[in-house]
Amino acid sequence: MGAKSKTKQTFSFDIKLGRNLATSITFTFSMVGSYTARSNNIRMLEKKVETFNMNRVIDEFEEMTRNADQVQKQTLKEILHKNQSAIYLQNFGINGNTTDPEAFKALVPLVTDLDLEPYIKRMVDGDTSPILTALPVPAISLSSGTSQGRPKFIPFTDELMENTLQLFRTAFAFRNRDFPIDDNGRALQFIFSSKQYISKGGVPVGTATTNVYRNPNFKAGMKSIQSLCCSPDEVIFSPDVHQALYCHLLSGILFRDQVQYVFASFAHGLVHAFRTFEQLWEEIVTDIEDGVLSTRITVPSVRTAMTKLLSGPNPELAETIRTKCMSLSNWYGLIPALFPNAKYVYGIMTGSMEPYVKKLRHYAGELPLVSHDYGSSEGWIAANVRPRLSPEEATFAVVPNLGYFEFLPLSETGETEERPPVGLTEVKIGQEYEVVITNYAGLYRYRLGDVVKIVGFYNKTPQLKFICRRNLILSINIDKNTERDLQMSVESAAKRLAEEKIEVIDFSSHVDVKTEPGHYVIYWEISGETEDDVLQDCCNCLDKGFIDAGYMSSRKCKTIGALELKVVERGTFRKVQEHFLGLGSSAGQFKMPRCVKPSNVKVLQILCDNVVSRFFSTAFE
């Protein structure tokens, strides 16, 4: 027989590489399975915003995920090419000729935020040399600081901005296929842009959400996917978050018939917004009835914008809202009552947000809760392409061109195994991993600290479920308890409280080692009063809820003391939030710290000053 003919079939598709350059890639497929790539760079930011095409976006995602391995290799090649002059990479022997993933991994070590901190500090201090990236760094993002107990500085670039818009477009396409919104539909978005400050080196610093909202491409990008916000820009950029929240609620009601979905970055933000509405609804109704804005709104720009939006008395709308509110039973179904044409409620509802899902479901009634996509201050990773799944079942498909991804295998005990990290398409279903990311903004083989479980594949890209942050938050002796362990303990104990028709509004914890032996302290804010014996039962449930073998054995032999439950006054966790907002955290990005470190004296003081009752576990006596 003669040599086999290698007949080639060529097909083209556009891949948005998640930065300010969109790359049109033509893959040539041969009968022996070889791929070649040719890239032609087109400046995305110079193009006019295109009309959103849902089917095209989904088709592009389908094509990309079918070729996930090739896209990953091309993405790494692009990252290294764009950043070949970065000092950090050159120090490890990376040059313009390094494109092979194995060579990259052999030369560049795995790192954490602590390893990169000195490099990023130079950037914050004004060093404009190509330290981590050869690309311009117009701003630095500041993480919320609640996971590690301190905020992290992270380079924010135009590439990360385009990543954000690409992911929003992708996720919106899949959501809109399942929950189509009208052309004139609006979104009630509880978004807040805190102030950027200028570092001593002259670099703008702000939260990741602030850097996104203040980017000139954000509004145009969101307009292209029909997510018109009910609130004026002046509200989003208000320096007073309380006034902004009031105005978001008022704006949403003024556009109530046009609201197609309700959004906040986190489930906590949604719950907080509608708890606030419970307290202020009569004042909002009065504003609408009289056509005069409440005197609580004092920021001039916000007051001017909202007065224009009110545009005179509307007694009919006021009476409608008044009737709706008074007819509700314990505010169940508040969201669809206020917004009759809303299709779903949207926000991050996994991980540390899970405790708020029950209350959010109460407000949402029968409306679907759709989980926001998976990412972090360091960048986006995966999109929710199955939006009909409940928050408890939510999974996320990794978008292969948002960065170069590796996965560190974890053992059954949650420890990193000796095995090296594996590539995107090499992960195993059912295995848990720590995510490692390399992106366009100067993070190379960066350990994100997130634990995910692979639950399947979407074409050839993994579908993952967020499990928890990997860092331990409660540990005294040989005990090892994560945020997830704390959450499960609280959920178990809250069932006893629910028998009394009382709920846990919020919670946190602390390790008290001033006493001998040291012990766990759990802070609870609850929705009502109950008997001491009920709270004592809850305290015992909390103690028994930590099933870590090291904790249980330490409790039995009394090398760890009895767990302490401290019940705090209503509004205490609001004071904790106010503290973090005062330090510059964004209201939209805020996450309640689930463990308060001893170094965080102010937060501990807020909690301790507001304790109304305390109980010690008798579970191991």
N, C-alpha and C positions, 0 to 999 in steps of 0.2 A: 504493500500500500504506500501511496505517496504521503508526503508530509501533510498534516492537517491544516486546512485553511483557517486563518484567524480572522474571520469576517467580523468587522466592527460595526456596532450600532452606536450612534451618538445621540444624546438627548441633552437638552439644556434646561436649567432652572435657576432662578435667582435665590440666593441665600443672603439674608440680612445678617451680617456677622456681628451684630450687637454693638456697633460702635458708629462713629460718624462716617465711616466708609462702608458703603454697601458693596459687596463683591458679587459680580455675576460669574458663576462658575460653570464650566462645561465639563461634564464627566464623559469620558469615552469608555464604553464597556466592550470588552472583547469576550469571545466564547470561552477563554480560559480565565476569565474573571479579573483581568487587570484594569486598574483605574488610573487615568492620568488627570491632572487638574490644570486648568489655565485660568488665571484670575485677571480680571480687568477692573481696576479700581475706579469708582465713580463717587464723587463727593456727595454724600446723602444730604448734608446740611445745606447745600446750595440749591437743592431741588425744591420745587413747590410741594406742599403736602398733597399726597395723592388721595383720591377718593378711596375710602376703605372698601376692600373687596374680601368679604368673609371667605368665600370658597378658595380664592387664590392663596390667602394666608394659610388655610388648612392644608391645601395641596402642597405648599412649600414645606410645611412642617412634616407632612407625610414623607415627602421625598428626602428631606434631610435626615429623618430618623431611620429611613430604610438604609441610609448610607452613613450611619452614625460613626463607624470606625474611621472611614475616610475623612469625614468632616472634622473629627477630633484631630487627626494628623494635620490637616490643613490649617486648623485653628491654631495649633501649637506653632506650626511653621510661621504663620502670620504674626503671632505674638513675639516670637524670637526675632523675626526680621524687623519688626517695628521698633523693638527695644534692644537691638544689637549693640548700641552704644551705651547702654545702661551700665554704670560702674559696678553695680551689684553682680550682674551677669558676667561681666568681664573678669571680675575677681575669681569666679569659679571656672574660668576657661571657656565660657560660651562666646562664640563669635558668629559672624554672619553665615558661616557654613554649617552651623549646628542646627539641624532640622529634625533629626531622628529622635523619637521619643525616648528610646533606650539610652542614647548618648546624653540627652538632657537629664534623665533621672540619675544617671551614673555620676554626673558632675554637680548637680544642684541638690542640696540637702533638704529634707523636710524641715519646716520651721513653724513656729507659733508667733503670735503677735508680739511676745516679749523679745524674740530674736530680731524682729524688724523694727522694733521701737526706736533704736538709735538712728536708723536710716530715716525714718519718717520724721523724727524730731528735727533733723537737719533741714528737711523740706519745710516744716512748720516755721522754723527759724529763718527762712528766707533763702536758703541755698538753692539756686536755680540750676545747678549742674545736673546732668542726667543720673541721679542717684539710683533710683529703682526703675524708672521708666524714661525713655527718650522722648515721650509724648508730653505735651503741655499738661500741667496739673493746675487748673484754674481754681480749685478749692480742695479743702480737706474735710472729710466727713468725720463726725464725732459719734461714736456708738452711744447707746443709752446708758451703758455702764452698769446695768442691773444684773447682767449675767456674771461678769467677772468682779463686780464690786468697784470697778473703776472704768471710766470711758476709754475707748481706744481711738487713736487717730488713724484714718484710712484715706489714701489718695482717692480723689474723685475726679474723673476725667470725662471728656466728651464721649469717649468710648463706652464708659459705664452708663452715661445718660442714654445713649442709643440702645444699649442693652436693655435698659428699663423700658423704653418705648417699644422695643421689639417684643419683649415678654408680655407687656400689656396688650399689644395687638394680637398676639397669639392666643393668650388666655381669653380675651374678649371674643375672638372668633368662635372658639368652642362654646363659650357661655351663650353667645348670641344665637348659635345654632340650636341650642336646647331651650333657651329662654329669650326669644327674639323681642327686641324693644322697638317701639315706634320711631319714625324718623324725627319727630318733634319731642321725643322722650328726654327727660332730664334725670340726673342722679342726685340724690341728697347725699352729699359727701361731707363727712365730718373730718375735714383736713385742715391742718394748722401748720403754718410756716413760722417757726421761731426765728429769731434774729440770727444772722450771721455776725460773727465778730472778726476783726482783723487781728491776726497774730502779730507779735512783735517783729516778725519777719515780713509782714505785709501780705500774708496769705489769708484769704477768706476761710473761716472755719464755721461749720454748722452741722446740724444733724443730717443724716443721709436724706431724710424726707425733705428737709429744708433746701438742701442743694438741688434736689429734683424739682421741687415746686418753683424755685427761683430761677431755674434754667430757662432761657428764652425759648427753647424748643418744646417745653412741657405743654403749654397751653395748645399750641398748634397740633402737637402729637395726639393729645387727648381729644381734640375736636375731630380729628380724622376717624376716631372710633366712637363718635356720637355721645361721648360722656360729658355733656354739658352740665356744669355744676349749677345748682340752684342759687348758691350764694355769690354775691359780688366778690371780686378779687380783694377788695378792701377788708372783707371779713376774714378771708384766708390768711392775709398778711397782718392781721390785727396784732398789736403788741400785747393785748390782754386776752388770754385764752378763754376766760369766763364770758366776757362780752362776745367773743367769737362764737362760742358754743350756743349762747342764747340766740344769736343772729342766724346761725345755721338752722336751728329749729324753726325759727320764725320764717326764714326764707323757704324752707321745705314746705311748710304749710301754705304759704302764699302760692306755691306751684304744685299743690298737693295732687291735682288731677294729672299733672305731667310727669310726676315722679315714677320712674320705671324700676329703679332699684335703690337700695340704701347701702351706703358704704362707709367703713372706717378701716384704717390699717389693721387694727386689732379688735377682737371681740370685746375686750375690756372697754375700748372707746365707745362702742355701740351701746353696751350696757350702761356705761356712765352717762351717755347722752340721754337715754330714755328715763333713767332714774332722775336726772335733772329735770326732764320734762314733767315728771310726776309732781315735782315741787313747784314748778314755775308756770304750769299750763294756763292758769287763770290770768296771770299777768300777760302772757302771750296773746290770749284771746281778747283781752282788753285793748292791747295795741291794735289788733286787727279791727275791732269794733269801732274804736275812736279814730283810727288812722293816724295815731300819734305814737311815736316810738317811746318805750320806757326810758325813764331818766337814768336807769342803770347803764345805758350806753352813752359813754362820755368821750370815747375816742372820736375826734372830729371827722376824720375821713370815713370811719365806719358809720357814724351817725348820718352823714350826708348821703351815703350810698343806700342805707337801709330806709331812710325817709323817702327817697326817690322810689324805692321798691314798693313801699307801702302804698303810696299814691292815693291817699285818702281813705275815709271810713269804708268798711265792708261788713256791715252788721249781719248779712246773710251767711258769709263764711264763718264769722265768729260764732253764730248760733249753731251752725253745723258742727264745729269742733267742740263746742260746749256740750252739745247733745251726745256726741260720740264718746267723749271722755266720761261723762256721768253714767253712761250705759254699760261701761266695761266692768267686768268682775275682777277685781284685784289687778287691773291693767292687762289682763290676758288679751292677746291679739291687738295690742296698741298700734303696732306698725301698720298692719293692713287697714285698721280703722282710720288712721290718719291719712294713709296713702292708698286709696282703693285700687289703683292701677299698677302698684308695685309687683314685680315678678319674683324678686328674690332679695335676700339680705347677704351682703358680701363683705368678707374680711378674713384676716388670719384667725383661725379657730383651733389650730392644733398646738401641741406642745404646752407652753405655759399659759395659753389662752383657753385650754379645755375647761378649767373650772368655771368659766363664764358662759359656756354654751347652754347650760340648762336654763339660766335666767334669760338669755337671749332668745331661746326657743319659746319661752313664755311670752315675751314681747312680740315675737314674730307670728305666733299662732300657727296657721297652716302654711305660711310662706316658706319656701325652701331656704335653708342656710347653705350658702356656697362658700367653700374654703378658698381664700386667696392663695396665691402661688407661693412657692418655696424659695426663699432667699435670705439674705442677711445684709448688714451694713457693708460687707465686703463685696456684695454683688448678688445678682439673681442666678438661680441654678435650674429650676424646674417649673413647669406650668401645669396647672390643673386642667387637664383635657377631658376629664370625666366629671363635669360640674354637678351632675345629679346625685353623686355620692354624698352621704351625710358627712358632717365633720369627723365623726368617729371612724368613718371608713375611708376618708379622703386619701388619695394617692397623687403623686406628682411625677410627670414625665420629664426627664432631664432634657434640656434644650442643648444639643451638642455643640453649637457654635458660640455659646455665651462665655466659654472658657475651656481650659483643658482640665479634665477631671480625673482624679484618682480616688481609690477607696481603700482605706486601711482596714483589714479584717479584724473583728473583735471576737474574743472568746466568749463562752457562755457567761463568764463572770463579768463581762464588760471591759476586760483588759485588752490592750493592743497585743495582738499575737506577734510572734517573731517573723511571720511571713511578710514580704514586702507588699506595698499597695498594688492593687490591680487596676487595670484600665476600665474605662466606661462600659465596654461591651463584654468584659470578662467577669463581671460580678455574678454571684450565684443567688438564685431565688431562695428566700428564707434566711439568708445570712445577714448579719448586722455589720455595718461598717462605719468608720469615721470618714467624713468627707474631706478631701484635699483638693484645693483649687489653685489653678494658675490662670491669671487674667491679664487683660491688656493694661491694667493700671499699676503694675509693679508688684503684684503678689505672685510669688513663684513657689509652688509646692507648699502652699500655706494650709496648715491644719485648722479647719474651721471650728472644731470642737463639737460638731453636731453628730449625733448618732442616728443613722437611718437604717431601715430594713428594706431589702429588695423584695417586692411583692409580685413582680412580673416584668414583662417587657412591652413597650409600645413600639412595634416593629423591632428595631434593634437597639433602642435606647431604653435604659432601665426605668421602671416605674417604682418609685420609692415612697416609703411612709416615714414621716418624721417620728422619732422615738423620744429623744431628749437631748439636752446638752450633756456632754460627756463629763464635765467637771463635777467633782463631788461637792455637795454643799453642806452635808451634815456628816461629820466624822470626829470622833474623840479618841477612840482606841483602835480596835481592828474593824470597827463598823464602817461601812461604805454605803451611804445613801445619797441618791441623786435627787434632782428636782422632781423627777417622775415618781420616785419612791415616796417623797413627801406628799405629792399630789394624791397618790393612791391612798395613803393613810388618812388624809383629810376627807377624801370622798367617802371612805368607809365610815368614819366617825360622823360625818354629816347626815348619814342615813338615820342615825338615832335622833338627831336634832329635827329632821324632817317629820318625824312622828309627832312632834309638837307644833308642826306647821311653821317652823322657823328655818331660815336658811343662813348659810355662811356667806356674808357679803364679800369678804376678802380675808386673806391670811398671809402670814409670813412666819419665819422661824429664826432661831438664834442658838448657837452652841454656848452654853454657860460653863466655862471652865474655872470660874472664880471659886466655885464651890468644890468640895471634894466628896465624892467623885463628881466629875462633870456630868451635865445632863442636857437634854434637848428642851428648848422652850418654844412652844407654838403660840403665836398670837392670832386670835380670832376676833373679827368684828361680825356680829350676828344681827339679824333683823328684828329681834324682839327679846323679851325677857322670859326666862324659864326657871324652873326649880334647880337648886344646886345639885340634887341627885342626878338630874339629867345631864348636867355639864360634867359631873364626875364620871358618869358612864362614857361620855364623849372623850374625856381625857384618857380613860382606860382603853377605849377603842383606838385612839391615836397611837398609844404606846404599842399595842398589839398589832397595829397596822404596818409597822416597820418589820418586814419579814426577812431582812438581811440576816444571814446566819451569824455574822460577826456582832451585829447589834443584839440579837436575841440572846446569844451566849454571854455577852457582856452584861446584859441586864440581869440574867439569872444569877451570875456570880458577883453582881453588884459592883463591877468595875465601871459601869455607867449608871448614874443615879436615875431616879424616877422622873419620867417625862413630866414637864410642867405646862399646863394650859393656862394662858392669860387671856381673859376676855377684855377687850378694849371698848371704849365709848364709840357710839355711832359717829362717823365722820373722821375717825382717826386715820384711816388709810387715805382719805382725801388730803389730810395734812401732810402725809408722806409724799403724795404726788406733788403737792404744792412745793415741797422742799426741793424735789428734783427739777421741777419746772423753773424754780428760782436759780438753779445752777446752770440753766441753759438747755435742759432736755426739752424736746418737742412734745407737745400734748399728743400728737398723732403717733409718736414713736415710743411713748412711755410704756414700760412694762414694770409691773410691781416686783420689787426684789423679793424672791422667795426665801432667801437667807440673808440676814443682816450680819455683816462681818463686825468684829469688835472695833475695827478702825473707823466704822461709820457711826461715830459717837452721836451725831445729831439725830439720825433716824432712830437709833436705839432710845434716845432720850424722848423723842415724840411718842414712841410705843409705850415706854415705861411710865411716862407721865399720864397716860390715858387709860391705865389698867383699872378696871372696876371690880374684877374678881379673879381669883387664881385657884388652881386645883393641881394636886400632885397625883400621879397615877398610882394605883394599888394593884395593877395588873400582874405584877411579878412577885407579890408578897405571898 
